[in-house]
């Protein structure tokens, strides 16, 4: 390359870096402030739940009805867990998001969580971040390409503010868009947006919980523990599969019920309230106390958190979101991952490994259900420390593969196959992408089936011949 071309290249890159560092930094500050407002309002409303003369979750049937009314009346895109709508907007609308989604999503989520709906707060954070970035793009008359880029920065900033993990949040915002592809041109602006949003939130008083789990291994290889981590990765992948399947089926079942949407929301809330008399009331809301309990090992035994906790939480979340509640899905995934890991640790790891496997479940189920293994590994480092991170990397990778080509975000594009034996329709979203065996493996599979049928036929013929040649016993007189 000639010196003139080299100078032109470097000048263009420096100009682009300067432009996007400034833009993403400013947008990150705006989003950090806006999402912090949402978090403070959420905390304020939750602090008044105890002022009610009855259990706050008795309001759930009415809260779900109000959430349905808000989203149906003012912003249908504010329905559900938020992140899915943001991913859809990036892929299908070049990041264009209606500004009215921001206040409606904020209010509908607060109503849902205050009344006990099982949902999270990161989906609204992502939607608020993406919406803010979209508004800024319109004000500055950005091209579709630049608006899409800034909206992705907004998603990252929203996640970073809610998670309290600036790097993992930034990577998560990029990674959830396309399975198998990390868009490196968005890496710098997303990280800058994530850090500026996170520091803004801290400056405005936002607080976060981190779990330093000390599980230091010396320089010998603990083969037994590694085997348990591998089995755990498979287990967490199956838990992620259960989450994805249950959410999808719950939404389909609710849609098929021939009833007014407000009546369906009321009935769903009433069902969860009545169920709480059987399973307890720890499944309402965010469930942060349960997550902390699973991750902080202080002599607790595995029976402290019932074995069915993660399964019941999946049901509560699916019913809440499927019936019209508004909120995120990642916080329930954290809850389900931590409690299922706590169960696994008590079953296979022993009491001294409860916190370790709860932490592995926390990030591994996230990686599987959302197809974001890189962000999950970084999150393990930021939340739990390096003692856990290398075990987490193994468990996360396995969980990510075990789930297959599914996701809680069906609008994710797919650009990789998780098995060399499968043919994938690349470029389509997960919900509509076809998955089939490769031609070579399909032939092998058909040959195996043919061999099995032949063996069954031969076995059946031998039994018939044996029965024919066996003399019949005389009938006694």
C-alpha positions as CSV (number, residue, x, y, z in Angstrom):
1,X,0.0,0.0,0.0
2,X,1.3,3.4,-1.0
3,X,2.0,6.0,1.7
4,X,-0.9,8.2,0.5
5,X,-3.4,5.3,0.6
6,X,-2.1,4.3,4.0
7,X,-2.5,7.9,5.3
8,X,-6.0,8.0,3.9
9,X,-6.9,4.7,5.5
10,X,-5.6,5.7,8.9
11,X,-7.2,9.2,8.8
12,X,-10.6,7.6,7.9
13,X,-10.3,5.1,10.8
14,X,-9.3,7.7,13.3
15,X,-12.2,10.0,12.2
16,X,-14.6,7.1,12.5
17,X,-13.4,6.1,15.9
18,X,-13.6,9.7,17.2
19,X,-17.1,10.1,15.8
20,X,-18.5,6.9,17.3
21,X,-16.7,7.2,20.6
22,X,-18.2,10.6,21.1
23,X,-21.7,9.6,19.9
24,X,-21.9,6.4,21.8
25,X,-20.5,8.1,24.9
26,X,-23.2,10.8,24.9
27,X,-25.9,8.3,24.1
28,X,-24.6,6.1,26.9
29,X,-24.9,9.0,29.4
30,X,-28.5,9.7,28.3
31,X,-29.5,6.0,28.5
32,X,-27.7,5.5,31.8
33,X,-29.7,8.4,33.3
34,X,-33.0,7.2,31.8
35,X,-32.7,3.6,32.8
36,X,-31.5,4.7,36.3
37,X,-34.8,6.6,36.6
38,X,-36.7,3.5,35.7
39,X,-34.7,1.4,38.2
40,X,-35.3,4.0,41.0
41,X,-39.0,4.1,40.2
42,X,-39.1,0.4,40.3
43,X,-37.3,0.3,43.6
44,X,-39.6,3.0,45.0
45,X,-42.8,1.1,44.1
46,X,-41.5,-2.2,45.4
47,X,-40.5,-0.6,48.7
48,X,-44.2,0.3,49.2
49,X,-45.5,-3.2,48.6
50,X,-45.4,-3.9,52.4
51,X,-47.7,-0.8,53.0
52,X,-50.6,-2.7,51.5
53,X,-53.1,-4.2,54.0
54,X,-52.8,-7.5,52.1
55,X,-50.2,-9.5,50.2
56,X,-49.1,-7.4,47.2
57,X,-49.4,-10.2,44.8
58,X,-53.2,-10.3,45.3
59,X,-53.1,-7.4,42.9
60,X,-51.7,-9.6,40.1
61,X,-54.9,-10.3,38.2
62,X,-55.6,-6.5,38.1
63,X,-52.0,-5.7,37.4
64,X,-51.9,-8.0,34.3
65,X,-55.2,-6.4,33.1
66,X,-53.8,-2.9,33.4
67,X,-50.5,-4.0,31.6
68,X,-52.6,-5.4,28.8
69,X,-54.6,-2.2,28.5
70,X,-51.5,0.0,28.5
71,X,-49.7,-1.9,25.7
72,X,-52.8,-2.5,23.6
73,X,-53.9,1.1,23.8
74,X,-50.7,3.0,23.5
75,X,-47.8,0.8,22.3
76,X,-48.3,-2.8,21.2
77,X,-44.5,-3.2,20.9
78,X,-44.2,-2.7,24.7
79,X,-45.8,-6.1,25.2
80,X,-43.8,-9.0,26.5
81,X,-40.2,-9.1,27.4
82,X,-38.9,-6.2,25.4
83,X,-35.6,-7.5,24.1
84,X,-37.4,-9.5,21.4
85,X,-39.1,-6.4,20.0
86,X,-35.7,-4.6,20.0
87,X,-34.0,-7.4,18.0
88,X,-37.0,-7.4,15.6
89,X,-36.7,-3.6,15.2
90,X,-33.0,-3.8,14.4
91,X,-33.4,-6.6,11.7
92,X,-36.7,-5.4,10.1
93,X,-37.0,-1.7,10.7
94,X,-33.3,-0.6,10.7
95,X,-33.6,0.2,14.4
96,X,-36.6,2.5,14.1
97,X,-38.5,2.5,17.4
98,X,-41.5,4.6,18.3
99,X,-40.7,7.0,21.1
100,X,-44.0,6.2,22.9
101,X,-42.7,2.7,23.6
102,X,-40.3,4.1,26.2
103,X,-42.8,5.5,28.7
104,X,-45.4,2.8,28.1
105,X,-42.8,0.0,28.6
106,X,-41.5,1.7,31.8
107,X,-45.0,2.0,33.2
108,X,-46.3,-1.4,32.1
109,X,-43.2,-3.1,33.6
110,X,-43.6,-1.3,36.9
111,X,-47.3,-2.3,37.1
112,X,-46.5,-5.9,36.3
113,X,-43.6,-6.2,38.8
114,X,-45.4,-4.2,41.6
115,X,-48.3,-6.5,41.4
116,X,-46.1,-9.6,41.5
117,X,-45.7,-10.6,37.9
118,X,-42.8,-12.9,37.3
119,X,-40.6,-10.9,34.9
120,X,-37.4,-9.0,34.7
121,X,-36.1,-5.5,34.3
122,X,-33.4,-5.9,31.6
123,X,-35.9,-6.1,28.7
124,X,-37.3,-2.6,29.5
125,X,-33.7,-1.4,30.0
126,X,-32.8,-2.6,26.5
127,X,-36.0,-1.2,25.0
128,X,-35.5,2.2,26.7
129,X,-31.9,2.3,25.5
130,X,-32.8,1.3,22.0
131,X,-35.7,3.8,21.9
132,X,-33.5,6.6,23.2
133,X,-30.8,5.9,20.6
134,X,-33.5,5.8,17.8
135,X,-34.8,9.2,18.9
136,X,-31.3,10.7,18.9
137,X,-30.7,9.2,15.4
138,X,-33.9,10.8,14.1
139,X,-33.0,14.2,15.6
140,X,-29.6,14.0,13.9
141,X,-31.0,12.8,10.6
142,X,-28.9,9.6,10.6
143,X,-28.9,7.2,7.7
144,X,-30.5,3.8,8.3
145,X,-27.1,2.2,8.6
146,X,-25.9,4.7,11.3
147,X,-29.2,4.6,13.1
148,X,-29.1,0.8,13.3
149,X,-25.5,1.1,14.7
150,X,-26.5,3.7,17.3
151,X,-29.5,1.6,18.3
152,X,-27.3,-1.4,19.0
153,X,-25.2,0.8,21.2
154,X,-28.4,1.8,23.0
155,X,-29.2,-1.9,23.6
156,X,-25.8,-2.5,25.0
157,X,-26.0,0.6,27.3
158,X,-29.4,-0.5,28.5
159,X,-28.1,-4.0,29.4
160,X,-25.0,-2.6,31.0
161,X,-27.0,-0.3,33.2
162,X,-29.4,-3.0,34.4
163,X,-26.8,-5.8,34.8
164,X,-24.1,-3.7,36.4
165,X,-21.6,-5.5,34.2
166,X,-20.5,-3.0,31.5
167,X,-18.4,-5.3,29.3
168,X,-20.8,-8.3,29.5
169,X,-23.8,-6.0,28.9
170,X,-22.1,-4.4,25.9
171,X,-21.2,-7.7,24.4
172,X,-24.7,-9.1,25.1
173,X,-26.3,-6.3,23.2
174,X,-24.3,-7.2,20.1
175,X,-24.3,-11.0,20.5
176,X,-28.1,-11.5,20.9
177,X,-28.7,-10.1,17.4
178,X,-27.2,-12.8,15.3
179,X,-26.3,-16.3,16.5
180,X,-22.7,-17.2,15.6
181,X,-21.6,-13.7,14.5
182,X,-20.1,-10.9,16.6
183,X,-20.2,-7.7,14.7
184,X,-16.8,-6.2,15.4
185,X,-17.6,-2.9,13.8
186,X,-20.0,-2.4,16.7
187,X,-17.6,-3.5,19.4
188,X,-15.9,-0.2,20.3
189,X,-19.1,2.0,20.3
190,X,-21.0,-0.6,22.2
191,X,-18.4,-0.9,24.9
192,X,-18.1,2.9,25.2
193,X,-21.9,3.2,25.5
194,X,-21.9,0.4,28.1
195,X,-19.2,2.0,30.2
196,X,-20.6,5.5,30.0
197,X,-24.1,4.3,30.9
198,X,-22.8,2.2,33.8
199,X,-20.7,5.0,35.3
200,X,-23.6,7.4,34.8
201,X,-25.9,5.1,36.7
202,X,-23.4,4.7,39.5
203,X,-23.0,8.5,39.7
204,X,-26.8,8.8,40.0
205,X,-26.8,6.3,42.9
206,X,-27.5,3.0,41.3
207,X,-26.2,0.0,43.3
208,X,-25.4,-3.5,42.1
209,X,-24.8,-6.8,43.8
210,X,-21.6,-8.8,43.0
211,X,-20.9,-12.3,44.3
212,X,-17.2,-13.1,44.9
213,X,-17.3,-16.9,45.0
214,X,-13.9,-18.2,46.2
215,X,-13.4,-21.7,44.7
216,X,-9.7,-21.6,44.0
217,X,-8.1,-24.8,42.6
218,X,-4.4,-25.4,42.9
219,X,-2.3,-26.5,40.0
220,X,-3.6,-30.1,39.9
221,X,-6.4,-31.2,37.6
222,X,-9.6,-32.1,39.5
223,X,-11.0,-34.6,37.0
224,X,-14.1,-35.4,39.0
225,X,-15.1,-31.7,39.3
226,X,-14.5,-31.2,35.5
227,X,-16.7,-34.2,34.8
228,X,-19.4,-32.7,37.1
229,X,-19.1,-29.4,35.2
230,X,-19.5,-31.1,31.9
231,X,-22.6,-33.0,33.1
232,X,-23.8,-29.7,34.6
233,X,-23.5,-28.0,31.2
234,X,-25.8,-30.6,29.6
235,X,-28.2,-30.2,32.5
236,X,-28.3,-26.4,32.2
237,X,-28.8,-26.8,28.4
238,X,-31.9,-28.9,29.1
239,X,-33.2,-26.3,31.5
240,X,-32.7,-23.7,28.9
241,X,-34.6,-25.9,26.4
242,X,-37.5,-26.2,29.0
243,X,-37.6,-22.4,29.3
244,X,-37.8,-21.8,25.6
245,X,-40.4,-24.5,25.0
246,X,-42.6,-23.5,27.9
247,X,-42.6,-19.8,27.0
248,X,-43.5,-20.6,23.4
249,X,-46.3,-23.1,24.3
250,X,-47.8,-20.8,27.0
251,X,-48.1,-18.0,24.4
252,X,-49.7,-20.3,21.9
253,X,-52.2,-21.7,24.5
254,X,-53.2,-18.3,25.7
255,X,-53.7,-17.1,22.2
256,X,-56.0,-20.0,21.4
257,X,-58.3,-19.5,24.5
258,X,-61.5,-18.0,23.1
259,X,-61.8,-15.2,25.7
260,X,-61.4,-11.4,26.0
261,X,-57.7,-10.6,26.5
262,X,-58.5,-8.7,29.7
263,X,-60.4,-11.7,31.1
264,X,-57.5,-14.0,30.1
265,X,-55.0,-11.7,31.9
266,X,-57.2,-11.7,35.0
267,X,-57.6,-15.5,35.0
268,X,-53.9,-16.0,34.5
269,X,-53.1,-13.7,37.5
270,X,-55.7,-15.5,39.6
271,X,-54.2,-18.8,38.7
272,X,-50.8,-17.8,39.9
273,X,-52.2,-16.4,43.1
274,X,-54.1,-19.6,43.9
275,X,-51.1,-21.7,43.0
276,X,-49.0,-19.7,45.6
277,X,-51.1,-21.3,48.4
278,X,-49.6,-24.6,47.3
279,X,-46.0,-23.8,46.3
280,X,-45.4,-20.6,48.3
281,X,-45.0,-16.9,47.4
282,X,-41.3,-16.8,46.5
283,X,-42.0,-17.0,42.7
284,X,-43.6,-13.5,42.3
285,X,-41.7,-10.5,41.1
286,X,-37.9,-10.4,40.4
287,X,-37.0,-13.0,43.0
288,X,-33.6,-11.3,43.8
289,X,-33.6,-12.6,47.4
290,X,-33.9,-16.2,46.1
291,X,-31.0,-15.6,43.6
292,X,-28.8,-14.2,46.4
293,X,-29.7,-17.1,48.6
294,X,-28.6,-19.6,46.0
295,X,-25.3,-17.9,45.4
296,X,-24.3,-17.2,49.0
297,X,-23.2,-20.4,50.6
298,X,-23.0,-20.2,54.4
299,X,-23.5,-23.7,55.6
300,X,-26.9,-24.0,53.9
301,X,-28.1,-27.4,52.7
302,X,-29.7,-28.2,49.4
303,X,-33.2,-28.5,50.9
304,X,-33.2,-24.7,51.7
305,X,-34.4,-24.2,48.1
306,X,-36.9,-26.8,47.0
307,X,-35.9,-29.0,44.0
308,X,-38.9,-27.8,42.0
309,X,-38.1,-24.1,42.4
310,X,-36.8,-23.6,38.9
311,X,-39.6,-25.5,37.3
312,X,-42.3,-23.5,39.1
313,X,-40.5,-20.2,38.2
314,X,-40.5,-21.2,34.5
315,X,-44.3,-21.7,34.7
316,X,-44.9,-18.4,36.6
317,X,-42.8,-16.5,34.0
318,X,-44.5,-18.1,31.0
319,X,-48.0,-17.4,32.4
320,X,-47.1,-13.8,33.3
321,X,-45.6,-12.9,29.9
322,X,-47.9,-15.1,27.8
323,X,-51.0,-13.4,29.3
324,X,-49.9,-9.9,28.6
325,X,-47.5,-8.9,31.4
326,X,-44.7,-6.6,30.6
327,X,-41.1,-7.1,31.7
328,X,-37.8,-8.8,30.9
329,X,-36.9,-12.4,30.6
330,X,-33.3,-12.4,31.6
331,X,-33.8,-11.8,35.3
332,X,-36.1,-14.9,35.5
333,X,-33.5,-16.8,33.6
334,X,-30.9,-15.8,36.3
335,X,-33.4,-17.0,38.9
336,X,-34.0,-20.3,37.1
337,X,-30.3,-20.9,36.4
338,X,-29.2,-20.1,40.0
339,X,-31.8,-22.4,41.6
340,X,-31.4,-25.2,39.1
341,X,-27.6,-25.0,39.7
342,X,-28.2,-25.1,43.5
343,X,-30.3,-28.2,43.0
344,X,-27.6,-29.8,40.8
345,X,-24.9,-28.9,43.2
346,X,-26.7,-30.5,46.1
347,X,-27.4,-33.6,44.0
348,X,-24.0,-34.2,42.4
349,X,-21.6,-31.7,44.0
350,X,-22.2,-31.8,47.7
351,X,-23.0,-28.9,50.0
352,X,-19.5,-27.3,49.6
353,X,-20.2,-26.9,45.8
354,X,-23.7,-25.4,46.0
355,X,-22.6,-21.8,45.4
356,X,-20.3,-22.9,42.6
357,X,-22.9,-24.7,40.6
358,X,-25.5,-22.0,41.3
359,X,-23.1,-19.5,39.7
360,X,-22.5,-21.9,36.8
361,X,-26.3,-22.3,36.3
362,X,-26.7,-18.5,36.5
363,X,-24.6,-17.9,33.4
364,X,-25.0,-21.2,31.6
365,X,-28.7,-21.1,31.4
366,X,-28.4,-17.5,30.2
367,X,-26.0,-18.6,27.5
368,X,-28.2,-21.4,26.3
369,X,-31.6,-19.6,26.4
370,X,-30.3,-16.5,24.7
371,X,-27.4,-17.9,22.5
372,X,-24.9,-15.5,24.0
373,X,-22.0,-17.6,25.3
374,X,-19.3,-14.9,25.0
375,X,-21.3,-12.4,27.0
376,X,-22.1,-15.1,29.6
377,X,-18.4,-16.0,30.0
378,X,-17.5,-12.3,30.6
379,X,-20.4,-11.9,33.0
380,X,-19.1,-14.9,35.0
381,X,-15.8,-13.0,35.4
382,X,-17.4,-9.7,36.3
383,X,-20.0,-11.1,38.7
384,X,-18.2,-14.1,40.3
385,X,-14.5,-13.6,39.8
386,X,-11.8,-15.6,38.0
387,X,-12.1,-18.6,40.4
388,X,-15.3,-19.6,38.8
389,X,-14.8,-18.2,35.2
390,X,-12.8,-21.1,33.8
391,X,-15.4,-23.7,35.0
392,X,-18.1,-21.4,33.7
393,X,-16.6,-21.3,30.2
394,X,-16.9,-25.1,29.9
395,X,-20.4,-25.3,31.2
396,X,-21.5,-22.3,29.1
397,X,-20.2,-23.7,25.9
398,X,-21.9,-27.0,26.4
399,X,-25.2,-25.4,27.4
400,X,-25.1,-23.2,24.3
401,X,-24.7,-26.2,22.1
402,X,-27.2,-28.5,23.9
403,X,-30.1,-26.1,23.4
404,X,-29.8,-26.4,19.6
405,X,-31.2,-23.8,17.2
406,X,-33.7,-22.3,19.6
407,X,-33.9,-19.1,21.6
408,X,-36.1,-17.0,23.9
409,X,-35.6,-14.4,21.2
410,X,-37.1,-15.9,18.1
411,X,-36.2,-12.9,15.9
412,X,-32.4,-13.7,16.3
413,X,-30.8,-14.3,12.9
414,X,-28.8,-17.5,12.6
415,X,-25.4,-17.7,10.8
416,X,-23.9,-20.9,12.2
417,X,-24.7,-24.6,12.7
418,X,-24.2,-26.1,16.1
419,X,-23.4,-29.5,14.6
420,X,-21.6,-30.5,11.5
421,X,-24.3,-33.1,10.9
422,X,-27.0,-30.5,10.3
423,X,-27.9,-28.2,7.4
424,X,-29.1,-24.8,8.5
425,X,-30.9,-22.1,6.5
426,X,-28.6,-19.2,7.2
427,X,-29.8,-15.6,7.3
428,X,-33.3,-16.4,8.6
429,X,-34.5,-15.8,12.1
430,X,-34.5,-18.7,14.4
431,X,-38.3,-19.2,14.4
432,X,-38.5,-19.7,10.6
433,X,-35.0,-21.2,9.9
434,X,-35.2,-24.8,8.7
435,X,-32.9,-27.4,10.3
436,X,-32.2,-30.8,8.8
437,X,-29.6,-33.5,8.6
438,X,-26.9,-33.1,5.9
439,X,-27.4,-35.3,2.8
440,X,-24.6,-37.6,3.9
441,X,-25.8,-38.0,7.5
442,X,-29.4,-38.4,6.3
443,X,-28.3,-41.4,4.2
444,X,-26.5,-42.9,7.2
445,X,-29.6,-42.3,9.3
446,X,-31.9,-43.9,6.7
447,X,-29.5,-46.9,6.5
448,X,-29.5,-47.3,10.3
449,X,-33.3,-47.2,10.3
450,X,-33.3,-49.8,7.5
451,X,-31.0,-52.1,9.5
452,X,-33.2,-51.7,12.6
453,X,-36.3,-52.7,10.6
454,X,-34.5,-55.7,9.1
455,X,-33.4,-56.9,12.6
456,X,-36.9,-56.5,13.9
457,X,-38.3,-58.4,10.9
458,X,-35.8,-61.3,11.3
459,X,-36.5,-61.4,15.1
460,X,-40.2,-61.6,14.3
461,X,-39.8,-64.4,11.8
462,X,-37.6,-66.4,14.2
463,X,-40.3,-66.1,16.8
464,X,-43.0,-67.2,14.4
465,X,-40.9,-70.3,13.3
466,X,-40.2,-71.1,17.0
467,X,-43.9,-70.9,17.9
468,X,-44.8,-73.1,14.8
469,X,-42.2,-75.8,15.7
470,X,-43.1,-75.9,19.4
471,X,-45.4,-78.9,20.1
472,X,-48.7,-78.0,21.6
473,X,-49.4,-79.4,25.1
474,X,-52.2,-82.0,25.1
475,X,-55.4,-80.9,26.6
476,X,-56.1,-83.0,29.8
477,X,-59.2,-85.1,29.8
